[in-house]
């Protein structure tokens, strides 16, 4: 299996169409190279050469093309689609927009058509309230039988993550590293250590603990901080819905259609 993060650039006006196509093409470049699809006619051929690759490198990938059985697509409705437009200085900028189920439909169709292989939603969720996650789970699951009926060979769906997680912002955060260590929860409860940490950080109530700021609320299970510094795994209403979808089996995914959604288009 090959897995890529969906990334679609939508032009806000016709003059941005060319750069949008180039930006979107980067979504596929890793798998294009693995499949040996990059030659002098590829949309990103010159871009690759400008960024350090050589014709010998590209030839090597062509000679060592690897087969792929399934193409995995990671799609997040708040970050997988961007709109290209000009700022006040005339510079082209990219702004993330809510892609929703239609963005997921386009991503799955594009990957299936490009590589002529079955596709799988290997990651999807959204970072927000339970209500927002609930809405996205219902919308994205409802899309499954629709795209299959259109002929897109969608064979799997995974909500990720199972639990809320520490947001990647910790990598460039300015807060003390101890905050991130504490997030993992102490192996044993050390009251003196906790008291010292509270004193140093000048926290006065549990609600003031800034640890929650690094949690990405994306899971089927929510993490709720406990007084000992650990996190309890609390099932949200998404757990029951996800369980019901799995239990429904073939009834939830629908029949495969014979539409044009999965026609091969591997030229790049």
Secondary structure, DSSP 4 states (H G I P E B T S, - for coil): -EEEE--EEEESSGGGHHHHHHHHHGGGHHHHHHTT--STTSTTHHHHHHTT--HHHHHHHHHT----SEEEEEEETTTSEEEEEE-TTS-EEEEEE--HHHHHHHHHHHHHHHHTSEEEEEEEE-SS-HHHHHHHHHHHHHHHHHHHHTT--EEEEEES-SB-EE-GGGGG--S-HHHHHHHT--SS--HHHHHHHHHHHT--SGGG-GGGGGEE---SEEEEE-TTS-EEEEE-HHHHHHHHHHHHTHHHH-----SGGG------
